[in-house]
Amino acid sequence: MSVTRKLVGKTLPVFAEPGTIRGDFSVDAPTVANAGRRPVRNLIHASGTVDEAKHEVALWFAPAELHTYRRADEEVMFGEEGG
């Protein structure tokens, strides 16, 4: 999880370090968002736990929008069962 957090950057894009996804591709700040009476716009989201992710996915996506897929190389790497 710490590697993911390092890659994504701090939650508020304005404080995210250069070289992170938020630091390089997000520019919003709480003061600008508050002045516009809107949430902070963020390019990426990273849940803190698997349970949190399941809850958030259910909030943001309908079941029909979720898909399971296998990359072309997974069968070669992992066999038919995938793991």
C-alpha positions as CSV (number, residue, x, y, z in Angstrom):
1,M,0.0,0.0,0.0
2,S,2.8,2.5,0.7
3,V,4.1,2.1,-2.8
4,T,0.7,3.0,-4.2
5,R,0.5,6.0,-1.9
6,K,4.0,7.2,-3.1
7,L,3.0,6.8,-6.7
8,V,-0.4,8.5,-6.3
9,G,0.8,11.4,-4.2
10,K,-0.8,13.3,-1.3
11,T,-4.6,13.5,-1.2
12,L,-4.7,17.2,-2.0
13,P,-3.1,17.8,-5.4
14,V,-1.7,21.2,-4.3
15,F,0.5,19.3,-1.8
16,A,1.4,16.3,-4.0
17,E,5.1,16.0,-4.8
18,P,6.4,16.3,-8.4
19,G,6.8,12.8,-9.9
20,T,3.6,11.5,-8.4
21,I,0.4,11.2,-10.4
22,R,-1.3,14.0,-8.5
23,G,1.8,16.1,-8.4
24,D,2.3,16.0,-12.2
25,F,-1.3,15.9,-13.5
26,S,-3.5,17.6,-10.9
27,V,-3.5,21.3,-10.0
28,D,-6.6,21.9,-7.8
29,A,-6.4,23.4,-4.3
30,P,-8.9,23.6,-1.4
31,T,-9.0,27.4,-1.5
32,V,-10.0,27.4,-5.2
33,A,-12.5,24.6,-4.6
34,N,-14.0,26.4,-1.6
35,A,-14.3,29.7,-3.5
36,G,-16.1,27.8,-6.3
37,R,-18.3,26.0,-3.7
38,R,-17.3,22.6,-5.1
39,P,-15.1,19.6,-4.1
40,V,-11.4,19.4,-4.8
41,R,-11.0,18.0,-8.3
42,N,-8.7,15.0,-8.3
43,L,-7.2,12.9,-11.1
44,I,-6.9,9.7,-9.2
45,H,-8.3,7.9,-6.2
46,A,-6.6,5.3,-4.0
47,S,-8.6,3.5,-1.3
48,G,-7.0,2.9,2.0
49,T,-8.1,-0.7,2.4
50,V,-9.8,-3.5,0.3
51,D,-13.0,-3.0,2.4
52,E,-12.9,0.7,1.8
53,A,-12.4,0.1,-2.0
54,K,-15.4,-2.3,-2.1
55,H,-17.6,0.3,-0.4
56,E,-16.4,3.1,-2.7
57,V,-16.7,1.1,-5.9
58,A,-20.3,0.4,-4.9
59,L,-21.0,4.1,-4.4
60,W,-19.5,5.2,-7.8
61,F,-20.3,2.4,-10.2
62,A,-23.3,0.3,-11.2
63,P,-22.7,-3.5,-11.3
64,A,-23.1,-3.4,-15.1
65,E,-20.1,-1.0,-15.3
66,L,-17.7,-3.4,-13.6
67,H,-15.8,-5.9,-15.7
68,T,-13.4,-8.7,-15.0
69,Y,-10.8,-9.3,-17.7
70,R,-7.5,-11.1,-18.2
71,R,-4.5,-9.8,-20.0
72,A,-3.3,-11.8,-22.9
73,D,-0.2,-12.9,-21.1
74,E,-1.8,-14.0,-17.9
75,E,-2.5,-17.6,-19.1
76,V,1.1,-18.0,-20.1
77,M,2.4,-16.5,-16.8
78,F,-0.1,-18.0,-14.4
79,G,-1.9,-20.9,-16.1
80,E,-5.6,-21.2,-16.8
81,E,-6.7,-20.6,-13.2
82,G,-5.0,-17.1,-13.2
83,G,-3.1,-17.3,-10.0
